[in-house]
Amino acid sequence: HVQLVESGGGSVQAGGSLRLSCVASVYNYGRYCMAWFRQAPGKEREGVARISPADGTTAYADSVKGRFTISRDNTEHTLYLQMNGLKPEDTAMYYCAADNARGRICGVRTEDYNFWGQGTQVTVS
């Protein structure tokens, strides 16, 4: 059983920063692909960033490249998303997602992840 709990969301002005955290209750966290997704009202959930378990390689959506940074602490079982230069279009519910890599390359689609947090709201005005 995997439990993911996000925190760190809030309301900020354009240009501001937020740091999201996701604590994972899971055995062998270091073997899991981890990712951040977001969903704005009336839109589909989209991938923001993902990070591989072994070598920590990352991938980002074009819309956040150069502004957001995903990282993980395998000792603390925590995933982070540092968001700088926030824009109103970044407003959304942000979700943490996890899936056991089992030797495969981590995906960027919602169907690549079996475990999800409840989300944390980010509002940029």
PyMOL commands that place a pseudoatom at each C-alpha (Angstrom):
pseudoatom trace, name=CA, resn=HIS, resi=1, chain=A, elem=C, hetatm=0, pos=[0.000, 0.000, 0.000]
pseudoatom trace, name=CA, resn=VAL, resi=2, chain=A, elem=C, hetatm=0, pos=[1.309, 3.433, -0.974]
pseudoatom trace, name=CA, resn=GLN, resi=3, chain=A, elem=C, hetatm=0, pos=[0.160, 6.666, 0.645]
pseudoatom trace, name=CA, resn=LEU, resi=4, chain=A, elem=C, hetatm=0, pos=[1.182, 10.057, -0.715]
pseudoatom trace, name=CA, resn=VAL, resi=5, chain=A, elem=C, hetatm=0, pos=[0.587, 13.319, 1.136]
pseudoatom trace, name=CA, resn=GLU, resi=6, chain=A, elem=C, hetatm=0, pos=[1.261, 16.646, -0.548]
pseudoatom trace, name=CA, resn=SER, resi=7, chain=A, elem=C, hetatm=0, pos=[1.800, 20.011, 1.117]
pseudoatom trace, name=CA, resn=GLY, resi=8, chain=A, elem=C, hetatm=0, pos=[3.141, 23.454, 0.317]
pseudoatom trace, name=CA, resn=GLY, resi=9, chain=A, elem=C, hetatm=0, pos=[0.457, 24.848, -1.942]
pseudoatom trace, name=CA, resn=GLY, resi=10, chain=A, elem=C, hetatm=0, pos=[-0.963, 28.331, -1.522]
pseudoatom trace, name=CA, resn=SER, resi=11, chain=A, elem=C, hetatm=0, pos=[-1.700, 31.652, -3.150]
pseudoatom trace, name=CA, resn=VAL, resi=12, chain=A, elem=C, hetatm=0, pos=[1.084, 33.786, -4.571]
pseudoatom trace, name=CA, resn=GLN, resi=13, chain=A, elem=C, hetatm=0, pos=[1.484, 36.691, -6.920]
pseudoatom trace, name=CA, resn=ALA, resi=14, chain=A, elem=C, hetatm=0, pos=[2.885, 36.246, -10.395]
pseudoatom trace, name=CA, resn=GLY, resi=15, chain=A, elem=C, hetatm=0, pos=[6.643, 35.945, -10.281]
pseudoatom trace, name=CA, resn=GLY, resi=16, chain=A, elem=C, hetatm=0, pos=[6.604, 34.382, -6.842]
pseudoatom trace, name=CA, resn=SER, resi=17, chain=A, elem=C, hetatm=0, pos=[7.792, 30.983, -5.672]
pseudoatom trace, name=CA, resn=LEU, resi=18, chain=A, elem=C, hetatm=0, pos=[6.413, 27.960, -3.890]
pseudoatom trace, name=CA, resn=ARG, resi=19, chain=A, elem=C, hetatm=0, pos=[7.913, 24.639, -2.832]
pseudoatom trace, name=CA, resn=LEU, resi=20, chain=A, elem=C, hetatm=0, pos=[5.666, 21.606, -2.867]
pseudoatom trace, name=CA, resn=SER, resi=21, chain=A, elem=C, hetatm=0, pos=[6.453, 18.503, -0.852]
pseudoatom trace, name=CA, resn=CYS, resi=22, chain=A, elem=C, hetatm=0, pos=[5.113, 14.966, -1.051]
pseudoatom trace, name=CA, resn=VAL, resi=23, chain=A, elem=C, hetatm=0, pos=[5.798, 12.459, 1.695]
pseudoatom trace, name=CA, resn=ALA, resi=24, chain=A, elem=C, hetatm=0, pos=[5.456, 8.835, 0.617]
pseudoatom trace, name=CA, resn=SER, resi=25, chain=A, elem=C, hetatm=0, pos=[4.575, 6.004, 2.961]
pseudoatom trace, name=CA, resn=VAL, resi=26, chain=A, elem=C, hetatm=0, pos=[5.932, 3.096, 0.970]
pseudoatom trace, name=CA, resn=TYR, resi=27, chain=A, elem=C, hetatm=0, pos=[8.452, 0.310, 1.305]
pseudoatom trace, name=CA, resn=ASN, resi=28, chain=A, elem=C, hetatm=0, pos=[11.421, 0.684, -1.030]
pseudoatom trace, name=CA, resn=TYR, resi=29, chain=A, elem=C, hetatm=0, pos=[10.676, 4.292, -1.953]
pseudoatom trace, name=CA, resn=GLY, resi=30, chain=A, elem=C, hetatm=0, pos=[14.013, 4.360, -3.739]
pseudoatom trace, name=CA, resn=ARG, resi=31, chain=A, elem=C, hetatm=0, pos=[12.616, 2.020, -6.399]
pseudoatom trace, name=CA, resn=TYR, resi=32, chain=A, elem=C, hetatm=0, pos=[9.683, 4.226, -7.339]
pseudoatom trace, name=CA, resn=CYS, resi=33, chain=A, elem=C, hetatm=0, pos=[9.239, 6.587, -10.248]
pseudoatom trace, name=CA, resn=MET, resi=34, chain=A, elem=C, hetatm=0, pos=[7.894, 9.840, -8.818]
pseudoatom trace, name=CA, resn=ALA, resi=35, chain=A, elem=C, hetatm=0, pos=[6.134, 12.653, -10.606]
pseudoatom trace, name=CA, resn=TRP, resi=36, chain=A, elem=C, hetatm=0, pos=[4.124, 15.830, -10.253]
pseudoatom trace, name=CA, resn=PHE, resi=37, chain=A, elem=C, hetatm=0, pos=[0.965, 16.391, -12.257]
pseudoatom trace, name=CA, resn=ARG, resi=38, chain=A, elem=C, hetatm=0, pos=[-1.485, 19.280, -12.255]
pseudoatom trace, name=CA, resn=GLN, resi=39, chain=A, elem=C, hetatm=0, pos=[-5.075, 19.826, -13.214]
pseudoatom trace, name=CA, resn=ALA, resi=40, chain=A, elem=C, hetatm=0, pos=[-6.719, 23.182, -13.798]
pseudoatom trace, name=CA, resn=PRO, resi=41, chain=A, elem=C, hetatm=0, pos=[-10.519, 23.566, -13.731]
pseudoatom trace, name=CA, resn=GLY, resi=42, chain=A, elem=C, hetatm=0, pos=[-12.046, 22.260, -16.933]
pseudoatom trace, name=CA, resn=LYS, resi=43, chain=A, elem=C, hetatm=0, pos=[-8.769, 20.816, -18.187]
pseudoatom trace, name=CA, resn=GLU, resi=44, chain=A, elem=C, hetatm=0, pos=[-7.211, 17.375, -18.258]
pseudoatom trace, name=CA, resn=ARG, resi=45, chain=A, elem=C, hetatm=0, pos=[-4.556, 16.364, -15.778]
pseudoatom trace, name=CA, resn=GLU, resi=46, chain=A, elem=C, hetatm=0, pos=[-1.124, 16.986, -17.241]
pseudoatom trace, name=CA, resn=GLY, resi=47, chain=A, elem=C, hetatm=0, pos=[2.377, 15.917, -16.341]
pseudoatom trace, name=CA, resn=VAL, resi=48, chain=A, elem=C, hetatm=0, pos=[4.625, 18.613, -14.920]
pseudoatom trace, name=CA, resn=ALA, resi=49, chain=A, elem=C, hetatm=0, pos=[7.830, 16.765, -14.036]
pseudoatom trace, name=CA, resn=ARG, resi=50, chain=A, elem=C, hetatm=0, pos=[9.100, 13.311, -13.162]
pseudoatom trace, name=CA, resn=ILE, resi=51, chain=A, elem=C, hetatm=0, pos=[12.219, 11.891, -11.558]
pseudoatom trace, name=CA, resn=SER, resi=52, chain=A, elem=C, hetatm=0, pos=[13.715, 8.429, -11.874]
pseudoatom trace, name=CA, resn=PRO, resi=53, chain=A, elem=C, hetatm=0, pos=[14.477, 6.323, -8.805]
pseudoatom trace, name=CA, resn=ALA, resi=54, chain=A, elem=C, hetatm=0, pos=[18.009, 5.176, -9.433]
pseudoatom trace, name=CA, resn=ASP, resi=55, chain=A, elem=C, hetatm=0, pos=[19.961, 7.938, -11.157]
pseudoatom trace, name=CA, resn=GLY, resi=56, chain=A, elem=C, hetatm=0, pos=[17.571, 10.806, -10.472]
pseudoatom trace, name=CA, resn=THR, resi=57, chain=A, elem=C, hetatm=0, pos=[17.172, 11.774, -14.098]
pseudoatom trace, name=CA, resn=THR, resi=58, chain=A, elem=C, hetatm=0, pos=[14.403, 14.279, -14.636]
pseudoatom trace, name=CA, resn=ALA, resi=59, chain=A, elem=C, hetatm=0, pos=[11.989, 15.366, -17.321]
pseudoatom trace, name=CA, resn=TYR, resi=60, chain=A, elem=C, hetatm=0, pos=[9.801, 18.457, -17.506]
pseudoatom trace, name=CA, resn=ALA, resi=61, chain=A, elem=C, hetatm=0, pos=[6.846, 19.747, -19.443]
pseudoatom trace, name=CA, resn=ASP, resi=62, chain=A, elem=C, hetatm=0, pos=[7.913, 22.468, -21.861]
pseudoatom trace, name=CA, resn=SER, resi=63, chain=A, elem=C, hetatm=0, pos=[5.680, 24.960, -20.058]
pseudoatom trace, name=CA, resn=VAL, resi=64, chain=A, elem=C, hetatm=0, pos=[7.701, 24.714, -16.830]
pseudoatom trace, name=CA, resn=LYS, resi=65, chain=A, elem=C, hetatm=0, pos=[11.251, 24.125, -18.066]
pseudoatom trace, name=CA, resn=GLY, resi=66, chain=A, elem=C, hetatm=0, pos=[13.688, 26.559, -16.526]
pseudoatom trace, name=CA, resn=ARG, resi=67, chain=A, elem=C, hetatm=0, pos=[11.218, 27.564, -13.803]
pseudoatom trace, name=CA, resn=PHE, resi=68, chain=A, elem=C, hetatm=0, pos=[10.402, 24.348, -11.914]
pseudoatom trace, name=CA, resn=THR, resi=69, chain=A, elem=C, hetatm=0, pos=[12.788, 21.842, -10.362]
pseudoatom trace, name=CA, resn=ILE, resi=70, chain=A, elem=C, hetatm=0, pos=[11.832, 18.353, -9.213]
pseudoatom trace, name=CA, resn=SER, resi=71, chain=A, elem=C, hetatm=0, pos=[13.956, 16.555, -6.645]
pseudoatom trace, name=CA, resn=ARG, resi=72, chain=A, elem=C, hetatm=0, pos=[13.714, 13.668, -4.209]
pseudoatom trace, name=CA, resn=ASP, resi=73, chain=A, elem=C, hetatm=0, pos=[15.163, 12.642, -0.882]
pseudoatom trace, name=CA, resn=ASN, resi=74, chain=A, elem=C, hetatm=0, pos=[15.188, 8.860, -0.789]
pseudoatom trace, name=CA, resn=THR, resi=75, chain=A, elem=C, hetatm=0, pos=[16.202, 8.840, 2.878]
pseudoatom trace, name=CA, resn=GLU, resi=76, chain=A, elem=C, hetatm=0, pos=[13.228, 10.952, 3.912]
pseudoatom trace, name=CA, resn=HIS, resi=77, chain=A, elem=C, hetatm=0, pos=[10.851, 9.403, 1.326]
pseudoatom trace, name=CA, resn=THR, resi=78, chain=A, elem=C, hetatm=0, pos=[10.019, 12.887, 0.119]
pseudoatom trace, name=CA, resn=LEU, resi=79, chain=A, elem=C, hetatm=0, pos=[9.473, 14.393, -3.309]
pseudoatom trace, name=CA, resn=TYR, resi=80, chain=A, elem=C, hetatm=0, pos=[9.796, 18.117, -3.947]
pseudoatom trace, name=CA, resn=LEU, resi=81, chain=A, elem=C, hetatm=0, pos=[8.789, 20.600, -6.616]
pseudoatom trace, name=CA, resn=GLN, resi=82, chain=A, elem=C, hetatm=0, pos=[10.458, 24.004, -6.440]
pseudoatom trace, name=CA, resn=MET, resi=83, chain=A, elem=C, hetatm=0, pos=[8.404, 26.434, -8.484]
pseudoatom trace, name=CA, resn=ASN, resi=84, chain=A, elem=C, hetatm=0, pos=[9.908, 29.804, -9.373]
pseudoatom trace, name=CA, resn=GLY, resi=85, chain=A, elem=C, hetatm=0, pos=[8.655, 32.530, -11.680]
pseudoatom trace, name=CA, resn=LEU, resi=86, chain=A, elem=C, hetatm=0, pos=[5.073, 31.431, -11.197]
pseudoatom trace, name=CA, resn=LYS, resi=87, chain=A, elem=C, hetatm=0, pos=[2.518, 32.538, -13.766]
pseudoatom trace, name=CA, resn=PRO, resi=88, chain=A, elem=C, hetatm=0, pos=[-1.290, 32.713, -13.564]
pseudoatom trace, name=CA, resn=GLU, resi=89, chain=A, elem=C, hetatm=0, pos=[-1.438, 29.787, -15.987]
pseudoatom trace, name=CA, resn=ASP, resi=90, chain=A, elem=C, hetatm=0, pos=[0.305, 27.648, -13.360]
pseudoatom trace, name=CA, resn=THR, resi=91, chain=A, elem=C, hetatm=0, pos=[-2.848, 27.841, -11.241]
pseudoatom trace, name=CA, resn=ALA, resi=92, chain=A, elem=C, hetatm=0, pos=[-4.051, 24.290, -10.664]
pseudoatom trace, name=CA, resn=MET, resi=93, chain=A, elem=C, hetatm=0, pos=[-4.376, 21.443, -8.219]
pseudoatom trace, name=CA, resn=TYR, resi=94, chain=A, elem=C, hetatm=0, pos=[-0.987, 19.748, -8.034]
pseudoatom trace, name=CA, resn=TYR, resi=95, chain=A, elem=C, hetatm=0, pos=[-0.767, 15.999, -7.496]
pseudoatom trace, name=CA, resn=CYS, resi=96, chain=A, elem=C, hetatm=0, pos=[2.081, 13.758, -6.474]
pseudoatom trace, name=CA, resn=ALA, resi=97, chain=A, elem=C, hetatm=0, pos=[2.199, 10.359, -8.205]
pseudoatom trace, name=CA, resn=ALA, resi=98, chain=A, elem=C, hetatm=0, pos=[4.240, 7.204, -7.756]
pseudoatom trace, name=CA, resn=ASP, resi=99, chain=A, elem=C, hetatm=0, pos=[4.773, 3.858, -9.401]
pseudoatom trace, name=CA, resn=ASN, resi=100, chain=A, elem=C, hetatm=0, pos=[7.244, 1.051, -8.931]
pseudoatom trace, name=CA, resn=ALA, resi=101, chain=A, elem=C, hetatm=0, pos=[9.770, 1.391, -11.736]
pseudoatom trace, name=CA, resn=ARG, resi=102, chain=A, elem=C, hetatm=0, pos=[10.515, -2.366, -12.014]
pseudoatom trace, name=CA, resn=GLY, resi=103, chain=A, elem=C, hetatm=0, pos=[13.459, -1.576, -14.266]
pseudoatom trace, name=CA, resn=ARG, resi=104, chain=A, elem=C, hetatm=0, pos=[11.542, 0.443, -16.829]
pseudoatom trace, name=CA, resn=ILE, resi=105, chain=A, elem=C, hetatm=0, pos=[11.951, 4.062, -17.870]
pseudoatom trace, name=CA, resn=CYS, resi=106, chain=A, elem=C, hetatm=0, pos=[9.660, 6.321, -15.868]
pseudoatom trace, name=CA, resn=GLY, resi=107, chain=A, elem=C, hetatm=0, pos=[6.727, 7.638, -17.863]
pseudoatom trace, name=CA, resn=VAL, resi=108, chain=A, elem=C, hetatm=0, pos=[5.132, 11.059, -18.067]
pseudoatom trace, name=CA, resn=ARG, resi=109, chain=A, elem=C, hetatm=0, pos=[1.494, 10.065, -18.604]
pseudoatom trace, name=CA, resn=THR, resi=110, chain=A, elem=C, hetatm=0, pos=[-1.189, 9.692, -15.949]
pseudoatom trace, name=CA, resn=GLU, resi=111, chain=A, elem=C, hetatm=0, pos=[-1.624, 6.037, -16.907]
pseudoatom trace, name=CA, resn=ASP, resi=112, chain=A, elem=C, hetatm=0, pos=[2.023, 5.392, -16.030]
pseudoatom trace, name=CA, resn=TYR, resi=113, chain=A, elem=C, hetatm=0, pos=[1.287, 5.933, -12.326]
pseudoatom trace, name=CA, resn=ASN, resi=114, chain=A, elem=C, hetatm=0, pos=[-0.854, 3.815, -10.024]
pseudoatom trace, name=CA, resn=PHE, resi=115, chain=A, elem=C, hetatm=0, pos=[-0.624, 5.801, -6.798]
pseudoatom trace, name=CA, resn=TRP, resi=116, chain=A, elem=C, hetatm=0, pos=[-1.804, 9.372, -6.260]
pseudoatom trace, name=CA, resn=GLY, resi=117, chain=A, elem=C, hetatm=0, pos=[-1.996, 11.934, -3.508]
pseudoatom trace, name=CA, resn=GLN, resi=118, chain=A, elem=C, hetatm=0, pos=[-5.025, 14.076, -2.733]
pseudoatom trace, name=CA, resn=GLY, resi=119, chain=A, elem=C, hetatm=0, pos=[-3.497, 17.200, -4.229]
pseudoatom trace, name=CA, resn=THR, resi=120, chain=A, elem=C, hetatm=0, pos=[-2.493, 20.658, -3.066]
pseudoatom trace, name=CA, resn=GLN, resi=121, chain=A, elem=C, hetatm=0, pos=[-3.903, 23.838, -4.587]
pseudoatom trace, name=CA, resn=VAL, resi=122, chain=A, elem=C, hetatm=0, pos=[-1.637, 26.432, -6.188]
pseudoatom trace, name=CA, resn=THR, resi=123, chain=A, elem=C, hetatm=0, pos=[-3.175, 29.778, -7.127]
pseudoatom trace, name=CA, resn=VAL, resi=124, chain=A, elem=C, hetatm=0, pos=[-1.194, 32.477, -8.925]
pseudoatom trace, name=CA, resn=SER, resi=125, chain=A, elem=C, hetatm=0, pos=[-2.694, 35.917, -9.425]
for i in range(1, 125): cmd.bond("trace and resi %d" % i, "trace and resi %d" % (i + 1))
show_as sticks, trace
zoom trace
